[in-house]
Amino acid sequence: MAEAAQQKFTFDKGIITEEITSKLQKVTISNENGTVELRRSTGTNIEIHTIVEVSRSTKEEAEDLASQSEVQVKQARGRNLSIGTGEFVLQVPGRPCIHMTISLPQTFDADLEGEIANGDVVMTDMPGTGKIKWVTDNGNQMISGTDADLTLQSDNGRIQIHDAGQDVKAEVSSGRIEAVQVGGVLDVKISRGQLDVNDAASFMEASVEAGDFNITSSIVGGNWRVSSELGDVTLAWPKEASVKVDASASLGQVQSDFDLKLNKNLAADSLNKGKYSIKASTLGQIQLQES
């Protein structure tokens, strides 16, 4: 019996189809325990495919839990649509995992807001939507191929952003942020963890309280303001960029590939007439490199 109780059972709950109209303004998604994956489809409706996983149960117990684990879909006047797992999973020991794959039609252009307590969110190739906002307590966020404004927050996990055409605001309490190819303003904040940025085309503001960050870009298209209280900073940009540099490493040193005026833990100078400002500060080390 003890061995049976440790088994994991998977149940395919099928697909829910929800008809939508051009009046739809916002879709809200919530999941207490499980992943959410969003993708485009060739259909005209929203489709939600649900998989339920139950662990630490006998087969009979798992079947009973799965039968009660449902995704609820509600629509209000055709303008707002909510998709959620309800209160049941909160009341069950060894809560079942409810995994949702949500397919959106090519014509979908409404705002998206989502919240997950325990689980990941994955969005790929999602152009043409309205604003996107995700909040996760424990889990990772992987967002790629979007031209929407992004607002992302995670208490404990990793946020990965790739090929974002508009503004990105991301915050992690404990974890990591990776941003690659961001076309708009990038505003990131980490309490404890690491920041990695590769190609930010516009204004950038980054703050890490405890942790290192590395920023490399093939273009400087706006001011950079970066700071770390406890950590090392590495910044890299092309040598032909027109920038004014102001770097301060309070307890460390500033090292540079560029021809800057250095004074051990300070660097302040202009390169190529100094169109944009690059300002960096930390208690640790600062590396200024050519990309």
For each residue, the residues with C-beta under 8 A, 3 or more apart:
1: 4 5 58
2: 5 6
3: 6 7
4: 1 7 58 59
5: 1 2 56 57 58
6: 2 3 55 56
7: 3 4 55 57 58 59 62
8: 53 54 55
9: 53 54 55 57 59 62 63 66
10: 51 52 53
11: 51 52 53 54 62 63 66
12: 50 51
13: 50 51 52 66 69 70 71
14: 49 50
15: 47 48 49 50
16: 47 48 50 71 73
17: 45 46 47
18: 45 46 47 48 73 75 81
19: 44 45
20: 24 45 46 75 78 81 105 108
21: 24 78
22: 107
23: 77 78 79
24: 20 21 27 78 79 80 81 108 110
25: 79 80 110 111 130
26: 79 80 81 110 111 112 113 130
27: 24 46 80 81 82 83 110 111 112 113
28: 80 81 82 83 84 113 114
29: 36 82 83 84 100 102 112 113 114 115
30: 82 83 84 85 114 115 116
31: 34 35 36 84 85 98 100 114 115 116 117 119
32: 85 89 90 95 98 116 117 118
33: 85 89 95 96 97 98 117 118 119
34: 31 53 85 97 98 99 100 116 118 119
35: 31 97 99 100 116 119 120 121 122 139
36: 29 31 99 100 102 114 116 119 120 121 122
37: 99 100 101 102 121 122 123
38: 101 102 103 104 112 121 122 123 126
39: 101 102 103 104 123 124 125 126
40: 103 104 105 106 108 125 126
41: 47 103 104 105 106
42: 105 106
43: 47 103 105
44: 19 105 107
45: 17 18 19 20 105
46: 17 18 20 27 81 102 103 104 105 108
47: 15 16 17 18 41 43 102 103
48: 15 16 18 71 73 83 100 101 102 103
49: 14 15 100 101 102 103
50: 12 13 14 15 16 70 71 98 99 100
51: 10 11 12 13 98 99 101
52: 10 11 13 65 66 69 96 97 98 99
53: 8 9 10 11 34 96 97 99
54: 8 9 11 57 61 62 65 66 94 96 97
55: 6 7 8 9 94 97
56: 5 6 94
57: 5 7 9 54 61 62 65 94
58: 1 4 5 7 61 62
59: 4 7 9 62 63
60: 63 64
61: 54 57 58 64 65
62: 7 9 11 54 57 58 59 65 66
63: 9 11 59 60 66 67
64: 60 61 67 68
65: 52 54 57 61 62 68 69 92 96
66: 9 11 13 52 54 62 63 69 96
67: 63 64
68: 64 65 88
69: 13 52 65 66 85 88 89 96 98
70: 13 50 85 86 88
71: 13 16 48 50 83 84 85 98 100
72: 82 83 84 85 86
73: 16 18 48 81 82 83
74: 81 82
75: 18 20 78 80 81 82
76: 79 80 81 82
77: 23 80
78: 20 21 23 24 75
79: 23 24 25 26 76
80: 24 25 26 27 28 75 76 77
81: 18 20 24 26 27 28 46 73 74 75 76 110
82: 27 28 29 30 72 73 74 75 76
83: 27 28 29 30 48 71 72 73 100 102
84: 28 29 30 31 71 72
85: 30 31 32 33 34 69 70 71 72 88 89 98
86: 70 72 89
87: 90 91
88: 68 69 70 85 91 92
89: 32 33 69 85 86 92 95 96 98
90: 32 87 95
91: 87 88
92: 65 88 89 95 96
93:
94: 54 55 56 57
95: 32 33 89 90 92
96: 33 52 53 54 65 66 69 89 92
97: 33 34 35 52 53 54 55 119
98: 31 32 33 34 50 51 52 69 71 85 89
99: 34 35 36 37 50 51 52 53 119
100: 29 31 34 35 36 37 48 49 50 71 83
101: 37 38 39 48 49 51
102: 29 36 37 38 39 46 47 48 49 83
103: 38 39 40 41 43 46 47 48 49
104: 38 39 40 41 46 108 126 129
105: 20 40 41 42 43 44 45 46 108
106: 40 41 42 128
107: 22 44
108: 20 24 40 46 104 105 128 129
109: 128 129 130
110: 24 25 26 27 81 129 130
111: 25 26 27 129 130 131 132 133
112: 26 27 29 38 129 130 131 132 133 148
113: 26 27 28 29 132 133 134
114: 28 29 30 31 36 121 133 134 135
115: 29 30 31 134 135 136
116: 30 31 32 34 35 36 119 120 121 134 135 136 137 139
117: 31 32 33 136 137 138
118: 32 33 34 137 138 139
119: 31 33 34 35 36 97 99 116 136 138 139
120: 35 36 116 136 139 140 141 142 157
121: 35 36 37 38 114 116 134 136 139 140 141 142 143
122: 35 36 37 38 142
123: 37 38 39 126 132 142 143 144 146
124: 39 142 144 145
125: 39 40 144 145
126: 38 39 40 104 123 129 132 143 145 146 148
127: 145 146 147 165
128: 106 108 109 147
129: 104 108 109 110 111 112 126 132 146 148
130: 25 26 109 110 111 112 148
131: 111 112 148 149 150 151
132: 111 112 113 123 126 129 143 146 148 149 150 151
133: 111 112 113 114 150 151 152
134: 113 114 115 116 121 141 143 151 152 153
135: 114 115 116 153 154
136: 115 116 117 119 120 121 139 140 141 153 154 155 157
137: 116 117 118 154 155 156
138: 117 118 119 155 156 157
139: 35 116 118 119 120 121 136 154 156 157
140: 120 121 136 154 157 158 159 160
141: 120 121 134 136 152 154 157 158 159 160
142: 120 121 122 123 124 160
143: 121 123 126 132 134 146 150 152 159 160 161 162 164
144: 123 124 125 160 161 162 163 164
145: 124 125 126 127 162 163
146: 123 126 127 129 132 143 150 163 164 165 166
147: 127 128 164 165 166
148: 112 126 129 130 131 132 165 166
149: 131 132 166 167 168 184
150: 131 132 133 143 146 161 164 166 167 168 169 170
151: 131 132 133 134 169 170
152: 133 134 141 143 159 161 168 169 170 171
153: 134 135 136 170 171 172
154: 135 136 137 139 140 141 157 158 159 171 172 173 175
155: 136 137 138 172 173 174
156: 137 138 139 173 174 175
157: 120 136 138 139 140 141 154 172 175
158: 140 141 154 172 175 176 177 178
159: 140 141 143 152 154 170 172 175 176 177 178
160: 140 141 142 143 144 177 178
161: 143 144 150 152 164 168 170 177 178 179 180 182
162: 143 144 145 180 181
163: 144 145 146 180 181
164: 143 144 146 147 150 161 168 179 181 182 183 184
165: 127 146 147 148 183 184
166: 146 147 148 149 150 183 184
167: 149 150 184 185 186 187
168: 149 150 152 161 164 179 182 184 185 186 187 188
169: 150 151 152 187 188
170: 150 151 152 153 159 161 177 179 187 188 189
171: 152 153 154 188 189 190
172: 153 154 155 157 158 159 175 176 177 189 190 191 193
173: 154 155 156 190 191 192
174: 155 156 191 192 193
175: 154 156 157 158 159 172 190 192 193
176: 158 159 172 190 193 194 195 196
177: 158 159 160 161 170 172 188 190 193 194 195 196
178: 158 159 160 161 196 197
179: 161 164 168 170 182 186 188 196 197 198 200
180: 161 162 163 197 198 199
181: 162 163 164 198 199
182: 161 164 168 179 186 197 199 200 201 202
183: 164 165 166 201 202
184: 149 164 165 166 167 168 201 202
185: 167 168 202 203 204 222
186: 167 168 179 182 197 200 202 203 204 205 206
187: 167 168 169 170 204 205 206
188: 168 169 170 171 177 179 195 197 205 206 207
189: 170 171 172 206 207 208
190: 171 172 173 175 176 177 193 194 195 207 208 209 211 213
191: 172 173 174 209 210
192: 173 174 175 209 210 211
193: 172 174 175 176 177 190 208 210 211
194: 176 177 190 208 211 212 213
195: 176 177 188 190 206 208 211 212 213 214 215
196: 176 177 178 179 213 214 215
197: 178 179 180 182 186 188 200 204 206 213 214 215 216 217
198: 179 180 181 216 217
199: 180 181 182 216 217 218 219
200: 179 182 186 197 204 215 217 221 224
201: 182 183 184 217 219 221 222
202: 182 183 184 185 186 221 222
203: 185 186 221 222 223 224
204: 185 186 187 197 200 215 222 223 224 225 226
205: 186 187 188 224 225 226
206: 186 187 188 189 195 197 213 215 224 225 226 227
207: 188 189 190 226 227 228
208: 189 190 193 194 195 211 212 213 227 228 229 231
209: 190 191 192 228 229 230
210: 191 192 193 229 230 231
211: 190 192 193 194 195 208 228 230 231
212: 194 195 208 228 231 232 233 234 284
213: 190 194 195 196 197 206 208 226 228 231 233 234
214: 195 196 197 234 236
215: 195 196 197 200 204 206 224 226 234 235 236
216: 197 198 199 234 235 236 237 289 291
217: 197 198 199 200 201 220 236 237 238 291
218: 199 238 291
219: 199 201 237 238 241
220: 217 224 237 238 241 242 243 276 278
221: 200 201 202 203 276
222: 185 201 202 203 204 276
223: 203 204 276 277 278 279
224: 200 203 204 205 206 215 220 235 276 277 278 279 280
225: 204 205 206 277 279
226: 204 205 206 207 213 215 233 235 279 280 281
227: 206 207 208 280 281 282
228: 207 208 209 211 212 213 231 232 233 281 282 283 284
229: 208 209 210 282 283
230: 209 210 211 283 284
231: 208 210 211 212 213 228 282 283 284
232: 212 228 252 282 284 285 286 287
233: 212 213 226 228 249 280 282 284 285 286 287
234: 212 213 214 215 216 286 287 289
235: 215 216 224 226 278 280 286 287 288 289
236: 214 215 216 217 288 289 290 291
237: 216 217 219 220 241 243 278 290 291
238: 217 218 219 220 241 290 291
239: 257 258 271 290
240: 272
241: 219 220 237 238 271 272 276
242: 220 271 272 273 274 275 276
243: 220 237 270 271 272 274 275 276 277 278
244: 269 270 271 274 275 276 277 278
245: 258 260 267 268 269 270 271 278 279 288
246: 267 268 277 278 279 280
247: 254 266 267 268 278 279 280 281 286 288
248: 254 265 266 280 281 282 286
249: 233 252 253 254 265 266 281 282 283 284 285 286
250: 265 281 282 283
251: 265 283 284
252: 232 249 265 282 283 284 285 286
253: 249 264 265 285 286
254: 247 248 249 262 264 265 266 267 285 286 288
255: 285 286 287 288
256: 260 262 267 287 288 289
257: 239 288 289 290
258: 239 245 269 271 288 290
259: 269 271
260: 245 256 267 268 269 271 288
261: 267 268 269
262: 254 256 266 267
263: 266 267
264: 253 254
265: 248 249 250 251 252 253 254
266: 247 248 249 254 262 263
267: 245 246 247 254 256 260 261 262 263 286 288
268: 245 246 247 260 261
269: 244 245 258 259 260 261
270: 243 244 245 273 274
271: 239 241 242 243 244 245 258 259 260 274
272: 240 241 242 243 275
273: 242 270
274: 242 243 244 270 271 277
275: 242 243 244 272
276: 220 221 222 223 224 241 242 243 244
277: 223 224 225 243 244 246 274
278: 220 223 224 235 237 243 244 245 246 247
279: 223 224 225 226 245 246 247
280: 224 226 227 233 235 246 247 248 286
281: 226 227 228 247 248 249 250
282: 227 228 229 231 232 233 248 249 250 252 285 286
283: 228 229 230 231 249 250 251 252
284: 212 228 230 231 232 233 249 251 252
285: 232 233 249 252 253 254 255 282
286: 232 233 234 235 247 248 249 252 253 254 255 267 280 282
287: 232 233 234 235 255 256
288: 235 236 245 247 254 255 256 257 258 260 267
289: 216 234 235 236 256 257
290: 236 237 238 239 257 258
291: 216 217 218 236 237 238
